[in-house]
Amino acid sequence: MNRFDNQIALVTGAAQGVGRATAKRLAAEGATVVLVDRAAELGETVAREIRDAGGQASFINADLETHAGAQRMVQYTMDSHGRIDVSVHNVGGTIWMKPFWEYTPDEMQREVTRSLWPTLWSCREVIPVMRKQGRGAIVNVGSNATRGIYRVPYSASKGGVHAATVCMALELAESGVRVNGVAPGALDNGVRAIPRNTEAPSEQDRIWQREMYTDCLAGTPMHRMGSMEEVAAAICFLAAPEASYITGQVMYVAGGHVG
């Protein structure tokens, strides 16, 4: 399929995981992809892999926890391509897994900064471009962690992503700009190229992590983890022209688990 022929697609957090899988699928379906990440070496590698496979891709290094990073991302894309047709906002991910009262104030702030602000900043900068064009598709990546244990600051951040997605869609409903989201469940990440937490876990940390995954899988009717490619498929559907009458939805890609 070439659902994204002649389209310019932004993908944030594209150096690994869901972002990497999404960027590769968009490119395989015809999009010119701008990959965004603060992991420069890995991001450049993914862009090169796409080009080596016959696709079109470039990479920009930007820290999307900051407004300046989102501005830089959009300015680069507009200078390079003149428009943005699809924007996938994937930056985020829990850093710690433990009961809420065990989080320090600094840890709580870091979780929110990592998993809420990158989506808000990215949407804030992309939306004016799409409104001026009179068209565009945004897909925000949330999480089924909005119903789960041991990730309250992260869960609150992703709940914010879900709410913002719906509210933005309502505000933009008559503009030609669609805003949707996906809420992945437990995913088989393998070994992360860049760990979210570089601190060595204690035995208690490992216990809490096992309990969190056990709880998550127990609430998943399919009783298995998902893959990056399964989430990327849902993202690309929501971004594609065939989903032109869909906006303000958060699609759970979670093996039957619904928050």
BALOBA-1460 file (C-alpha; in Angstrom, 3 decimals):
// residues 259
<rec num="1" residu="m" x="0.000" y="0.000" z="0.000"/>
<rec num="2" residu="n" x="1.049" y="3.597" z="-0.612"/>
<rec num="3" residu="r" x="-1.410" y="5.395" z="1.636"/>
<rec num="4" residu="f" x="1.093" y="8.151" z="2.388"/>
<rec num="5" residu="d" x="2.428" y="8.958" z="-1.075"/>
<rec num="6" residu="n" x="3.566" y="12.600" z="-1.307"/>
<rec num="7" residu="q" x="2.921" y="13.185" z="2.389"/>
<rec num="8" residu="i" x="5.335" y="14.643" z="4.956"/>
<rec num="9" residu="a" x="5.230" y="12.796" z="8.283"/>
<rec num="10" residu="l" x="6.831" y="13.762" z="11.594"/>
<rec num="11" residu="v" x="7.525" y="11.004" z="14.127"/>
<rec num="12" residu="t" x="8.821" y="11.899" z="17.579"/>
<rec num="13" residu="g" x="10.724" y="9.468" z="19.772"/>
<rec num="14" residu="a" x="11.711" y="7.742" z="16.529"/>
<rec num="15" residu="a" x="15.102" y="6.333" z="17.553"/>
<rec num="16" residu="q" x="13.655" y="3.122" z="18.980"/>
<rec num="17" residu="g" x="10.508" y="1.248" z="19.943"/>
<rec num="18" residu="v" x="7.088" y="2.311" z="18.685"/>
<rec num="19" residu="g" x="8.501" y="5.470" z="17.093"/>
<rec num="20" residu="r" x="11.047" y="3.523" z="15.064"/>
<rec num="21" residu="a" x="8.441" y="0.980" z="13.898"/>
<rec num="22" residu="t" x="6.022" y="3.765" z="12.955"/>
<rec num="23" residu="a" x="8.614" y="5.761" z="11.023"/>
<rec num="24" residu="k" x="9.613" y="2.656" z="9.062"/>
<rec num="25" residu="r" x="6.009" y="1.775" z="8.221"/>
<rec num="26" residu="l" x="5.134" y="5.321" z="7.144"/>
<rec num="27" residu="a" x="8.187" y="5.397" z="4.890"/>
<rec num="28" residu="a" x="7.378" y="1.969" z="3.441"/>
<rec num="29" residu="e" x="3.926" y="3.310" z="2.567"/>
<rec num="30" residu="g" x="5.299" y="6.303" z="0.695"/>
<rec num="31" residu="a" x="5.755" y="9.078" z="3.266"/>
<rec num="32" residu="t" x="8.768" y="11.321" z="3.487"/>
<rec num="33" residu="v" x="9.538" y="10.964" z="7.186"/>
<rec num="34" residu="v" x="11.205" y="13.399" z="9.565"/>
<rec num="35" residu="l" x="12.456" y="11.471" z="12.585"/>
<rec num="36" residu="v" x="12.854" y="13.382" z="15.854"/>
<rec num="37" residu="d" x="14.681" y="12.264" z="18.981"/>
<rec num="38" residu="r" x="17.294" y="13.462" z="21.440"/>
<rec num="39" residu="a" x="19.296" y="10.262" z="20.842"/>
<rec num="40" residu="a" x="21.177" y="11.597" z="17.821"/>
<rec num="41" residu="e" x="23.266" y="8.576" z="16.872"/>
<rec num="42" residu="l" x="20.377" y="6.128" z="17.061"/>
<rec num="43" residu="g" x="18.031" y="8.499" z="15.245"/>
<rec num="44" residu="e" x="20.479" y="8.969" z="12.391"/>
<rec num="45" residu="t" x="20.861" y="5.185" z="12.180"/>
<rec num="46" residu="v" x="17.104" y="4.653" z="11.791"/>
<rec num="47" residu="a" x="16.890" y="7.373" z="9.127"/>
<rec num="48" residu="r" x="19.739" y="5.699" z="7.255"/>
<rec num="49" residu="e" x="18.033" y="2.302" z="7.509"/>
<rec num="50" residu="i" x="14.911" y="3.798" z="5.916"/>
<rec num="51" residu="r" x="16.914" y="5.364" z="3.094"/>
<rec num="52" residu="d" x="18.838" y="2.138" z="2.522"/>
<rec num="53" residu="a" x="15.476" y="0.362" z="2.122"/>
<rec num="54" residu="g" x="14.456" y="2.845" z="-0.580"/>
<rec num="55" residu="g" x="12.471" y="5.267" z="1.573"/>
<rec num="56" residu="q" x="12.862" y="8.968" z="2.233"/>
<rec num="57" residu="a" x="13.868" y="10.078" z="5.712"/>
<rec num="58" residu="s" x="15.847" y="12.673" z="7.609"/>
<rec num="59" residu="f" x="16.612" y="13.143" z="11.287"/>
<rec num="60" residu="i" x="16.593" y="16.134" z="13.622"/>
<rec num="61" residu="n" x="17.977" y="16.070" z="17.143"/>
<rec num="62" residu="a" x="15.563" y="17.854" z="19.499"/>
<rec num="63" residu="d" x="14.608" y="17.670" z="23.169"/>
<rec num="64" residu="l" x="10.810" y="17.660" z="23.132"/>
<rec num="65" residu="e" x="10.552" y="18.067" z="26.878"/>
<rec num="66" residu="t" x="11.085" y="21.750" z="26.008"/>
<rec num="67" residu="h" x="9.020" y="24.201" z="23.973"/>
<rec num="68" residu="a" x="12.168" y="25.251" z="22.131"/>
<rec num="69" residu="g" x="12.731" y="21.663" z="21.011"/>
<rec num="70" residu="a" x="9.239" y="21.445" z="19.512"/>
<rec num="71" residu="q" x="9.702" y="24.799" z="17.771"/>
<rec num="72" residu="r" x="13.000" y="23.625" z="16.308"/>
<rec num="73" residu="m" x="11.414" y="20.387" z="15.059"/>
<rec num="74" residu="v" x="8.610" y="22.186" z="13.250"/>
<rec num="75" residu="q" x="10.871" y="24.890" z="11.829"/>
<rec num="76" residu="y" x="13.239" y="22.265" z="10.431"/>
<rec num="77" residu="t" x="10.376" y="20.372" z="8.804"/>
<rec num="78" residu="m" x="8.836" y="23.489" z="7.291"/>
<rec num="79" residu="d" x="12.196" y="24.729" z="6.005"/>
<rec num="80" residu="s" x="12.891" y="21.305" z="4.479"/>
<rec num="81" residu="h" x="9.460" y="20.356" z="3.139"/>
<rec num="82" residu="g" x="7.056" y="23.282" z="3.468"/>
<rec num="83" residu="r" x="4.249" y="21.367" z="5.149"/>
<rec num="84" residu="i" x="3.338" y="18.679" z="7.713"/>
<rec num="85" residu="d" x="0.643" y="16.179" z="6.742"/>
<rec num="86" residu="v" x="1.028" y="13.655" z="9.586"/>
<rec num="87" residu="s" x="2.484" y="14.128" z="13.061"/>
<rec num="88" residu="v" x="2.940" y="11.199" z="15.447"/>
<rec num="89" residu="h" x="3.814" y="12.159" z="19.022"/>
<rec num="90" residu="n" x="5.410" y="9.205" z="20.753"/>
<rec num="91" residu="v" x="7.853" y="10.614" z="23.336"/>
<rec num="92" residu="g" x="7.291" y="9.290" z="26.844"/>
<rec num="93" residu="g" x="7.671" y="6.246" z="29.038"/>
<rec num="94" residu="t" x="7.647" y="5.509" z="32.726"/>
<rec num="95" residu="i" x="10.955" y="5.860" z="34.546"/>
<rec num="96" residu="w" x="10.057" y="4.213" z="37.857"/>
<rec num="97" residu="m" x="7.574" y="1.532" z="38.901"/>
<rec num="98" residu="k" x="6.547" y="1.685" z="42.543"/>
<rec num="99" residu="p" x="3.669" y="2.658" z="44.832"/>
<rec num="100" residu="f" x="2.688" y="6.314" z="44.525"/>
<rec num="101" residu="w" x="3.799" y="7.247" z="48.065"/>
<rec num="102" residu="e" x="7.306" y="5.984" z="47.301"/>
<rec num="103" residu="y" x="7.898" y="8.630" z="44.609"/>
<rec num="104" residu="t" x="9.932" y="11.667" z="45.582"/>
<rec num="105" residu="p" x="8.673" y="15.089" z="44.447"/>
<rec num="106" residu="d" x="11.550" y="15.274" z="41.959"/>
<rec num="107" residu="e" x="10.686" y="11.858" z="40.520"/>
<rec num="108" residu="m" x="7.054" y="12.883" z="40.105"/>
<rec num="109" residu="q" x="8.076" y="16.009" z="38.234"/>
<rec num="110" residu="r" x="10.440" y="14.058" z="35.983"/>
<rec num="111" residu="e" x="7.707" y="11.569" z="35.069"/>
<rec num="112" residu="v" x="5.298" y="14.350" z="34.036"/>
<rec num="113" residu="t" x="8.005" y="16.258" z="32.180"/>
<rec num="114" residu="r" x="8.870" y="13.136" z="30.221"/>
<rec num="115" residu="s" x="5.406" y="11.798" z="29.388"/>
<rec num="116" residu="l" x="3.021" y="14.784" z="29.162"/>
<rec num="117" residu="w" x="4.906" y="17.885" z="28.047"/>
<rec num="118" residu="p" x="6.476" y="16.451" z="24.867"/>
<rec num="119" residu="t" x="3.014" y="15.733" z="23.440"/>
<rec num="120" residu="l" x="1.610" y="19.114" z="24.497"/>
<rec num="121" residu="w" x="4.578" y="21.041" z="23.105"/>
<rec num="122" residu="s" x="4.532" y="19.077" z="19.844"/>
<rec num="123" residu="c" x="0.798" y="19.583" z="19.316"/>
<rec num="124" residu="r" x="1.099" y="23.279" z="20.185"/>
<rec num="125" residu="e" x="3.633" y="23.821" z="17.405"/>
<rec num="126" residu="v" x="2.192" y="21.473" z="14.765"/>
<rec num="127" residu="i" x="-1.444" y="22.574" z="14.980"/>
<rec num="128" residu="p" x="-0.967" y="26.139" z="13.615"/>
<rec num="129" residu="v" x="0.807" y="24.690" z="10.567"/>
<rec num="130" residu="m" x="-1.990" y="22.201" z="9.915"/>
<rec num="131" residu="r" x="-4.724" y="24.799" z="10.485"/>
<rec num="132" residu="k" x="-3.113" y="27.052" z="7.897"/>
<rec num="133" residu="q" x="-2.960" y="24.125" z="5.458"/>
<rec num="134" residu="g" x="-6.565" y="23.217" z="6.187"/>
<rec num="135" residu="r" x="-5.638" y="19.571" z="6.654"/>
<rec num="136" residu="g" x="-3.528" y="17.213" z="8.731"/>
<rec num="137" residu="a" x="-3.599" y="14.170" z="10.991"/>
<rec num="138" residu="i" x="-2.136" y="14.013" z="14.497"/>
<rec num="139" residu="v" x="-1.774" y="10.749" z="16.416"/>
<rec num="140" residu="n" x="-0.745" y="10.960" z="20.077"/>
<rec num="141" residu="v" x="0.587" y="7.916" z="21.902"/>
<rec num="142" residu="g" x="-0.995" y="7.358" z="25.297"/>
<rec num="143" residu="s" x="-1.086" y="4.170" z="27.387"/>
<rec num="144" residu="n" x="-3.403" y="1.679" z="29.034"/>
<rec num="145" residu="a" x="-1.472" y="2.518" z="32.227"/>
<rec num="146" residu="t" x="-4.344" y="4.890" z="33.011"/>
<rec num="147" residu="r" x="-5.787" y="1.806" z="34.726"/>
<rec num="148" residu="g" x="-2.973" y="0.004" z="36.496"/>
<rec num="149" residu="i" x="-0.634" y="-0.007" z="39.450"/>
<rec num="150" residu="y" x="2.775" y="1.416" z="40.419"/>
<rec num="151" residu="r" x="2.988" y="4.165" z="37.769"/>
<rec num="152" residu="v" x="0.707" y="6.921" z="39.062"/>
<rec num="153" residu="p" x="2.695" y="9.976" z="37.823"/>
<rec num="154" residu="y" x="3.174" y="8.337" z="34.411"/>
<rec num="155" residu="s" x="-0.450" y="7.179" z="34.366"/>
<rec num="156" residu="a" x="-1.615" y="10.710" z="35.157"/>
<rec num="157" residu="s" x="0.554" y="12.035" z="32.329"/>
<rec num="158" residu="k" x="-0.873" y="9.588" z="29.812"/>
<rec num="159" residu="g" x="-4.392" y="10.299" z="31.063"/>
<rec num="160" residu="g" x="-3.600" y="13.914" z="30.268"/>
<rec num="161" residu="v" x="-2.517" y="12.900" z="26.765"/>
<rec num="162" residu="h" x="-5.837" y="11.085" z="26.267"/>
<rec num="163" residu="a" x="-7.883" y="14.053" z="27.500"/>
<rec num="164" residu="a" x="-5.892" y="16.591" z="25.492"/>
<rec num="165" residu="t" x="-6.305" y="14.460" z="22.360"/>
<rec num="166" residu="v" x="-10.101" y="14.484" z="22.627"/>
<rec num="167" residu="c" x="-10.322" y="18.174" z="23.527"/>
<rec num="168" residu="m" x="-8.002" y="19.252" z="20.695"/>
<rec num="169" residu="a" x="-10.029" y="17.166" z="18.253"/>
<rec num="170" residu="l" x="-13.216" y="18.947" z="19.303"/>
<rec num="171" residu="e" x="-11.603" y="22.356" z="18.902"/>
<rec num="172" residu="l" x="-10.272" y="21.413" z="15.448"/>
<rec num="173" residu="a" x="-13.248" y="19.393" z="14.177"/>
<rec num="174" residu="e" x="-14.209" y="21.851" z="11.430"/>
<rec num="175" residu="s" x="-10.655" y="22.793" z="10.448"/>
<rec num="176" residu="g" x="-9.693" y="19.713" z="8.424"/>
<rec num="177" residu="v" x="-7.254" y="18.665" z="11.157"/>
<rec num="178" residu="r" x="-7.912" y="15.337" z="12.874"/>
<rec num="179" residu="v" x="-6.493" y="14.366" z="16.275"/>
<rec num="180" residu="n" x="-6.577" y="10.792" z="17.533"/>
<rec num="181" residu="g" x="-4.591" y="8.645" z="19.929"/>
<rec num="182" residu="v" x="-3.511" y="5.094" z="20.604"/>
<rec num="183" residu="a" x="-3.182" y="3.514" z="24.035"/>
<rec num="184" residu="p" x="-0.713" y="0.612" z="23.873"/>
<rec num="185" residu="g" x="-0.788" y="-2.160" z="26.426"/>
<rec num="186" residu="a" x="2.179" y="-4.193" z="27.618"/>
<rec num="187" residu="l" x="4.726" y="-4.360" z="24.806"/>
<rec num="188" residu="d" x="7.648" y="-6.664" z="24.188"/>
<rec num="189" residu="n" x="10.345" y="-4.006" z="24.035"/>
<rec num="190" residu="g" x="13.301" y="-6.339" z="24.119"/>
<rec num="191" residu="v" x="16.445" y="-4.642" z="25.407"/>
<rec num="192" residu="r" x="16.074" y="-0.878" z="25.143"/>
<rec num="193" residu="a" x="18.910" y="0.850" z="23.319"/>
<rec num="194" residu="i" x="18.599" y="3.753" z="25.765"/>
<rec num="195" residu="p" x="17.389" y="2.743" z="29.245"/>
<rec num="196" residu="r" x="14.779" y="4.997" z="30.815"/>
<rec num="197" residu="n" x="16.398" y="4.635" z="34.216"/>
<rec num="198" residu="t" x="20.167" y="4.268" z="34.490"/>
<rec num="199" residu="e" x="20.037" y="3.605" z="38.238"/>
<rec num="200" residu="a" x="20.603" y="-0.009" z="39.291"/>
<rec num="201" residu="p" x="17.269" y="-1.399" z="40.591"/>
<rec num="202" residu="s" x="17.041" y="-2.699" z="44.140"/>
<rec num="203" residu="e" x="15.475" y="-6.046" z="44.935"/>
<rec num="204" residu="q" x="12.320" y="-4.201" z="46.030"/>
<rec num="205" residu="d" x="12.280" y="-2.329" z="42.694"/>
<rec num="206" residu="r" x="12.392" y="-5.666" z="40.874"/>
<rec num="207" residu="i" x="9.505" y="-6.988" z="42.967"/>
<rec num="208" residu="w" x="7.349" y="-3.947" z="42.176"/>
<rec num="209" residu="q" x="8.201" y="-4.248" z="38.476"/>
<rec num="210" residu="r" x="7.191" y="-7.926" z="38.399"/>
<rec num="211" residu="e" x="3.950" y="-7.129" z="40.227"/>
<rec num="212" residu="m" x="3.146" y="-4.335" z="37.766"/>
<rec num="213" residu="y" x="3.643" y="-6.571" z="34.710"/>
<rec num="214" residu="t" x="1.687" y="-9.410" z="36.342"/>
<rec num="215" residu="d" x="-1.208" y="-7.040" z="37.020"/>
<rec num="216" residu="c" x="-1.088" y="-5.668" z="33.475"/>
<rec num="217" residu="l" x="-1.091" y="-9.066" z="31.786"/>
<rec num="218" residu="a" x="-3.803" y="-10.376" z="34.115"/>
<rec num="219" residu="g" x="-6.057" y="-7.621" z="32.772"/>
<rec num="220" residu="t" x="-5.219" y="-8.410" z="29.149"/>
<rec num="221" residu="p" x="-7.762" y="-10.875" z="27.675"/>
<rec num="222" residu="m" x="-5.301" y="-12.017" z="24.979"/>
<rec num="223" residu="h" x="-2.751" y="-12.841" z="27.734"/>
<rec num="224" residu="r" x="0.304" y="-11.776" z="25.767"/>
<rec num="225" residu="m" x="2.428" y="-8.736" z="25.107"/>
<rec num="226" residu="g" x="2.059" y="-6.746" z="21.929"/>
<rec num="227" residu="s" x="4.696" y="-5.783" z="19.389"/>
<rec num="228" residu="m" x="5.907" y="-2.399" z="18.205"/>
<rec num="229" residu="e" x="4.652" y="-3.211" z="14.718"/>
<rec num="230" residu="e" x="1.111" y="-3.875" z="15.998"/>
<rec num="231" residu="v" x="1.001" y="-0.417" z="17.549"/>
<rec num="232" residu="a" x="2.538" y="1.158" z="14.430"/>
<rec num="233" residu="a" x="-0.210" y="-0.428" z="12.309"/>
<rec num="234" residu="a" x="-2.904" y="1.238" z="14.427"/>
<rec num="235" residu="i" x="-1.111" y="4.591" z="14.326"/>
<rec num="236" residu="c" x="-0.814" y="4.458" z="10.543"/>
<rec num="237" residu="f" x="-4.494" y="3.568" z="10.160"/>
<rec num="238" residu="l" x="-5.555" y="6.590" z="12.210"/>
<rec num="239" residu="a" x="-3.180" y="8.842" z="10.263"/>
<rec num="240" residu="a" x="-4.263" y="7.566" z="6.847"/>
<rec num="241" residu="p" x="-6.858" y="9.099" z="4.499"/>
<rec num="242" residu="e" x="-9.109" y="6.054" z="4.991"/>
<rec num="243" residu="a" x="-9.696" y="7.255" z="8.593"/>
<rec num="244" residu="s" x="-10.910" y="10.654" z="7.381"/>
<rec num="245" residu="y" x="-14.144" y="10.492" z="9.424"/>
<rec num="246" residu="i" x="-12.412" y="9.541" z="12.666"/>
<rec num="247" residu="t" x="-11.284" y="12.166" z="15.172"/>
<rec num="248" residu="g" x="-11.194" y="12.522" z="18.943"/>
<rec num="249" residu="q" x="-10.714" y="8.790" z="19.509"/>
<rec num="250" residu="v" x="-8.209" y="6.931" z="21.680"/>
<rec num="251" residu="m" x="-7.779" y="3.416" z="20.281"/>
<rec num="252" residu="y" x="-6.622" y="0.777" z="22.764"/>
<rec num="253" residu="v" x="-3.974" y="-1.484" z="21.203"/>
<rec num="254" residu="a" x="-3.790" y="-3.642" z="24.281"/>
<rec num="255" residu="g" x="-4.998" y="-7.159" z="23.638"/>
<rec num="256" residu="g" x="-8.539" y="-6.399" z="24.799"/>
<rec num="257" residu="h" x="-7.545" y="-4.343" z="27.843"/>
<rec num="258" residu="v" x="-9.505" y="-1.079" z="27.980"/>
<rec num="259" residu="g" x="-8.826" y="1.668" z="30.516"/>
